Amino acid sequence: MKLFDVYPLNNITIEKANGSYVWDDKGTRYLDMYGGHAVISIGHTHPHWVKRIEGQLNKIAFYSNSVIIPLQQQLADKLATVSGKTDYQLFLCNSGAEANENALKLASFHTGRKKIVAFKKSFHGRTSLAVAATDNPSIVAPVNETDNIIFLPFNDVNALHECFVQEGNTIAAVITEGIQGVGGINVASDLFLQTVRSLCNQYGALFIADSVQCGYGRTGKFFAHDHAGVDADIYSMAKGMGNGFPIGGILIAPHIQPKHGMLGTTFGGNHLACAAALAVLEVMESENLMILTAENGAYLMEQLKAIPELQDVRGRGLMIGFGVPDQLKDLKKLLLQEYKIFTGEAKPNVIRLLPSLALQKEQIDEFLQSLKQAIMALNKNAA
């Protein structure tokens, strides 16, 4: 049987990982500045994370949500402490797309409305409504197409005001990433997020903070939206939540009331997933990873901005992007093939850095040295 060919693959087989490094089947070590697409939050195979999962596996791996699972409440309590969202409610699921799907559905249930405001260059997932709110027609199947999504320019406060004046009483929710990831590390301005909050309050819509990639401490605060000093009605979470173990969830403000059957999941909040997620939060606390992320992210951005060939270095914490000119268009490929460093990419010509929050300064310096050498090599070839 053939695998369904939907991903362009690097010809690399990773067999082992530790911290911010991975090793292939030939024993070659790579520095991971991509974190498996922002998934590795506390470092590959962190010993506390491994121990938590092993210990739970020896007890029970799964039972359905038809019974009390105390680990779910333990996770909710720990999330309240670490995120600061102490009066929110938690619904657990399995992925970022599923988190956004449930968030959008819940907003429609709560308001009785159908319209969703999303933004250009957004990415919210690949399932039905999540992909409809994603600004990429090539991955939206005909069955996903709907007139209920309104796309506006990102960070455009005037367009947002005009939309609410015209459509305000039909809008169920505004969904926005605090930093667009797939869109190219585009940072939402504080004014933009504050305006979303204000207009949602005025017109009775819900503010959905897509924090799947930009949340969970990646920016130095628990949610990227926190930098604007606003609270959303619903936060969606996934990637860094389980450090590689599949888990997602939404935090739901207290004024949104649940009812039986409104949302549901078979695997969401299972014993192993909760154990993994608890380990992540425990390590984030014990190793002060949000503080470390803010400090290391500021250092890395400062050093990147000093490299003249890089364009528009942007981001927060350890969610960083920069543009490269045409003569450096093969930079990502060269970093991987010759310097054994994983990075991410967004079109056109944007390098994305999404490393573990436990990344060390020495590893940052290792990356910077290799980056400068790679740029020098490409410039020499172009000449």
MOWOGI-V118120 format. One record per residue. N is the residue number from 1. PHI is phi in radians with two decimals (* if undefined). OMEGA is omega in degrees with one decimal (* if undefined). D_FIRST is the distance of its C-alpha to the first C-alpha in whole Angstrom. Layout:
n->{N N}
phi->{PHI PHI}
omega->{OMEGA OMEGA}
d_first->{D_FIRST D_FIRST}
This chain:
n->{1 2 3 4 5 6 7 8 9 10 11 12 13 14 15 16 17 18 19 20 21 22 23 24 25 26 27 28 29 30 31 32 33 34 35 36 37 38 39 40 41 42 43 44 45 46 47 48 49 50 51 52 53 54 55 56 57 58 59 60 61 62 63 64 65 66 67 68 69 70 71 72 73 74 75 76 77 78 79 80 81 82 83 84 85 86 87 88 89 90 91 92 93 94 95 96 97 98 99 100 101 102 103 104 105 106 107 108 109 110 111 112 113 114 115 116 117 118 119 120 121 122 123 124 125 126 127 128 129 130 131 132 133 134 135 136 137 138 139 140 141 142 143 144 145 146 147 148 149 150 151 152 153 154 155 156 157 158 159 160 161 162 163 164 165 166 167 168 169 170 171 172 173 174 175 176 177 178 179 180 181 182 183 184 185 186 187 188 189 190 191 192 193 194 195 196 197 198 199 200 201 202 203 204 205 206 207 208 209 210 211 212 213 214 215 216 217 218 219 220 221 222 223 224 225 226 227 228 229 230 231 232 233 234 235 236 237 238 239 240 241 242 243 244 245 246 247 248 249 250 251 252 253 254 255 256 257 258 259 260 261 262 263 264 265 266 267 268 269 270 271 272 273 274 275 276 277 278 279 280 281 282 283 284 285 286 287 288 289 290 291 292 293 294 295 296 297 298 299 300 301 302 303 304 305 306 307 308 309 310 311 312 313 314 315 316 317 318 319 320 321 322 323 324 325 326 327 328 329 330 331 332 333 334 335 336 337 338 339 340 341 342 343 344 345 346 347 348 349 350 351 352 353 354 355 356 357 358 359 360 361 362 363 364 365 366 367 368 369 370 371 372 373 374 375 376 377 378 379 380 381 382 383}
phi->{* -1.53 -1.31 -1.21 -1.48 -2.11 -2.14 -1.29 -1.89 -1.27 -1.40 -2.38 -2.03 -1.50 -2.01 -2.59 -2.63 -2.74 1.08 -1.84 -2.16 -2.31 -2.20 -1.56 -1.24 -1.77 1.52 -1.36 -1.64 -2.15 -1.47 -1.69 -1.73 -2.07 1.03 1.03 1.24 1.21 -1.46 -1.38 -1.64 -1.95 1.80 -1.02 0.79 -0.97 -1.03 -1.20 -1.10 -1.07 -1.11 -1.06 -1.20 -1.05 -1.08 -1.21 -1.06 -1.34 -1.76 -2.77 -1.60 -2.73 -2.56 -1.30 -1.37 -1.51 -2.24 -1.26 -2.09 -0.96 -1.03 -1.12 -1.20 -1.06 -1.14 -1.06 -1.13 -1.20 -1.07 -1.04 -1.18 -1.32 -1.44 1.46 -1.60 -1.23 -1.79 -1.45 -1.90 -2.10 -2.08 -1.79 -2.47 -2.16 -2.77 -1.18 -1.05 -1.16 -1.09 -1.17 -1.01 -1.20 -1.09 -1.17 -1.10 -1.10 -1.09 -1.21 -0.99 -1.17 -1.64 1.28 -2.00 -2.03 -1.42 -2.16 -1.66 -2.25 -2.32 -1.01 1.19 -1.31 -2.46 -2.16 2.33 -2.04 -1.47 -0.91 -1.39 -1.06 -1.32 -1.11 -1.58 -1.74 -1.49 -2.68 -0.98 -1.19 -1.94 -1.75 -1.27 -0.91 -1.17 -1.47 -1.18 -2.63 -1.46 -1.51 -1.80 -1.94 -1.65 -2.11 -1.11 -1.19 1.21 -1.72 -1.15 -1.12 -1.10 -1.13 -1.03 -1.07 -1.09 -1.21 -1.06 -1.47 -2.14 -0.89 -1.38 -1.91 -1.49 -1.42 -2.79 -1.96 -2.03 -2.62 -1.30 -1.25 -2.39 -1.21 -1.53 -1.05 -1.23 2.07 1.04 -1.76 -1.52 -1.20 -1.25 -1.03 -1.07 -1.06 -1.18 -1.15 -1.22 -0.97 -1.07 -1.11 -1.22 -1.08 -1.07 -1.13 -1.88 1.30 -1.66 -1.80 -1.73 -1.78 -1.67 -1.25 -2.01 -1.04 -1.77 -1.61 -1.73 1.04 1.48 -1.07 -1.76 1.70 -2.03 -1.09 -2.01 -1.04 -1.13 -1.12 -1.07 -1.55 1.25 -2.12 -1.93 -1.51 -1.42 -2.44 -1.96 -1.73 -2.44 -2.93 -0.26 -1.26 -1.11 -2.04 1.01 2.03 -1.47 -1.12 -2.80 -2.50 -3.06 -2.26 -1.64 -2.17 -1.07 -1.15 -1.37 -1.65 -1.64 -1.50 -2.54 -1.09 1.57 -1.08 -2.26 -2.86 -2.84 -1.47 -1.64 -1.05 1.30 -1.22 -1.01 -1.16 -1.09 -1.15 -1.09 -1.10 -1.18 -1.11 -1.05 -1.03 -1.16 -1.13 -1.23 -0.99 -1.23 -1.18 -1.81 0.87 -1.22 -1.22 -1.14 -1.05 -1.09 -1.07 -1.19 -1.21 -1.12 -1.11 -1.11 -1.09 -1.12 -1.07 -1.20 -1.15 -1.16 -1.46 -1.60 -1.09 -1.29 -1.45 -1.96 0.88 -1.15 -2.60 2.34 -2.58 1.00 -1.85 -2.24 -2.24 -2.37 -2.69 -1.51 -2.25 -1.22 -0.99 -1.20 -1.93 -1.09 -1.68 -1.07 -1.05 -1.09 -1.17 -1.03 -1.32 -1.30 -1.74 -1.91 1.00 -2.30 -1.48 -2.32 -1.90 -2.52 -2.37 -1.47 -1.67 1.01 -2.06 -1.63 -2.00 -2.02 -2.44 -1.33 -0.99 -1.19 -1.60 -0.94 -1.72 -1.03 -1.10 -1.27 -1.09 -1.12 -1.05 -1.11 -1.09 -1.08 -1.15 -1.03 -1.13 -1.16 -1.15 -1.11 -1.07 -1.15 -1.19 -1.10 -1.15 -1.17 -1.16 -1.25}
omega->{178.6 171.0 178.1 -167.6 -179.2 179.8 167.8 -170.7 166.1 -178.6 -177.5 176.0 -179.0 -177.5 -175.4 179.5 176.6 179.1 179.0 179.0 171.6 -179.0 178.1 -175.5 175.4 179.5 179.5 -178.9 177.8 170.5 -175.7 176.2 -178.6 174.3 -179.5 -178.9 175.4 -177.9 -174.9 -173.9 -174.8 -179.2 179.4 175.1 176.8 -173.3 179.1 177.5 178.8 -178.2 179.4 -178.4 178.9 -179.5 179.1 -179.8 179.2 178.3 176.6 -178.7 -174.1 154.9 -171.1 179.4 173.7 179.2 176.6 176.3 -174.3 179.5 178.9 178.3 176.1 177.8 178.4 -179.9 -179.5 176.7 178.3 -178.8 -173.2 -178.3 -175.5 -179.0 -167.0 -176.3 179.5 176.2 -176.9 168.2 -175.7 177.1 -167.8 -173.9 178.4 178.0 179.9 177.0 179.7 177.2 179.7 178.4 -179.3 177.9 -179.8 178.6 178.9 174.1 -172.8 -175.1 -174.6 -176.6 -173.6 -170.9 177.0 174.0 174.7 -169.6 178.0 -177.9 178.6 168.9 -177.5 177.3 -173.7 177.1 -162.5 -177.1 177.8 -179.6 175.8 178.5 178.6 -175.6 176.6 -175.7 -176.5 178.8 177.3 179.1 179.2 -179.5 179.6 -174.4 -179.0 176.0 -175.3 178.8 175.8 178.5 178.1 174.2 179.3 177.9 -179.3 -176.5 -178.5 178.6 178.8 176.7 -177.9 179.2 -179.1 176.3 -176.8 -169.5 -167.5 -175.7 177.2 -173.2 176.8 -174.1 166.3 178.0 178.5 170.7 174.4 168.2 177.1 -178.1 179.2 179.5 174.8 -178.8 176.0 -173.1 174.5 179.2 177.3 -179.8 -179.9 -178.8 176.9 177.8 174.5 -179.2 -177.2 -178.0 175.8 176.3 -175.3 -172.7 176.2 175.7 177.4 177.2 177.4 179.8 177.1 -177.4 -176.7 -179.6 -173.5 -179.4 176.7 172.3 -172.7 -178.1 -176.6 167.0 -173.4 173.9 178.6 -179.7 -179.2 179.2 -178.8 178.3 179.5 173.6 175.1 175.5 179.2 173.4 174.0 -174.1 171.6 -167.7 -176.2 -173.1 -176.9 179.1 -179.5 173.9 -175.3 174.9 174.3 178.8 171.7 169.5 -169.5 -177.9 -172.6 -178.3 177.7 -172.3 177.6 166.7 -175.9 179.2 -178.1 176.0 179.0 -179.8 174.3 -172.8 -175.9 178.6 178.6 -172.2 -177.4 -180.0 179.2 178.1 178.7 -178.1 175.7 178.4 178.9 -178.2 178.6 177.9 177.2 178.4 -171.7 -178.2 177.2 -170.7 178.2 176.1 178.5 179.8 179.6 -177.7 -177.9 177.4 178.5 178.3 -178.8 179.6 178.6 -179.6 178.5 -179.7 179.3 178.8 -168.7 -176.9 -176.6 -174.7 171.3 174.8 -171.9 177.7 176.0 179.4 179.7 169.4 -167.2 175.2 172.8 177.8 176.1 178.0 -175.2 -178.5 177.8 -174.9 178.8 -175.6 -179.2 -179.9 -179.2 178.9 -179.6 -172.5 -173.2 -174.3 174.0 178.8 174.2 170.0 176.8 -176.9 169.2 -178.3 -10.0 169.3 174.6 174.0 178.9 177.3 -177.3 -173.8 173.2 176.5 178.2 177.2 -178.1 -178.4 179.4 178.5 174.0 179.3 176.0 178.8 -177.3 178.7 179.4 178.8 -179.9 178.4 179.4 178.0 179.2 -179.7 -179.6 176.8 180.0 178.2 179.7 178.9 *}
d_first->{0 4 7 9 12 15 17 19 18 21 20 21 20 22 23 26 29 32 34 34 32 29 28 25 23 26 29 30 31 31 33 31 33 31 30 26 28 31 29 31 34 36 34 31 31 35 36 37 34 32 35 35 32 32 35 34 31 33 35 33 29 29 31 31 34 36 38 40 38 41 38 38 42 42 39 41 45 43 42 45 47 45 44 48 47 49 49 46 43 40 37 33 30 27 26 29 27 28 31 32 31 34 36 36 36 39 41 41 42 45 46 46 45 42 42 40 42 39 39 38 36 35 31 31 27 24 25 27 31 30 28 31 34 32 33 30 30 27 25 27 25 28 28 29 32 35 39 39 38 41 40 43 44 43 46 48 51 53 50 49 53 53 49 51 54 53 50 51 51 48 46 44 43 43 39 39 38 41 39 37 34 31 34 36 38 40 43 44 48 50 52 49 48 51 51 48 50 53 52 50 53 55 53 51 48 45 44 41 40 37 36 33 33 37 38 38 40 39 42 44 45 43 42 42 44 47 48 50 52 50 48 45 45 41 39 36 34 31 29 32 33 30 30 26 26 25 28 30 34 37 40 42 46 49 50 46 47 44 43 41 38 38 35 33 30 28 27 29 32 30 32 30 30 34 34 32 34 37 37 36 40 41 41 41 45 46 45 46 43 44 47 46 43 46 48 45 44 48 48 45 45 49 48 45 48 50 48 49 46 44 45 45 44 43 42 43 43 39 38 39 38 40 40 40 42 40 41 39 36 34 35 32 30 33 33 30 30 33 35 32 32 30 31 30 31 32 32 35 36 36 35 34 35 34 34 35 38 39 39 42 45 44 41 42 44 42 39 43 44 40 40 44 43 40 42 44 42 41 44 45 43 44 47}
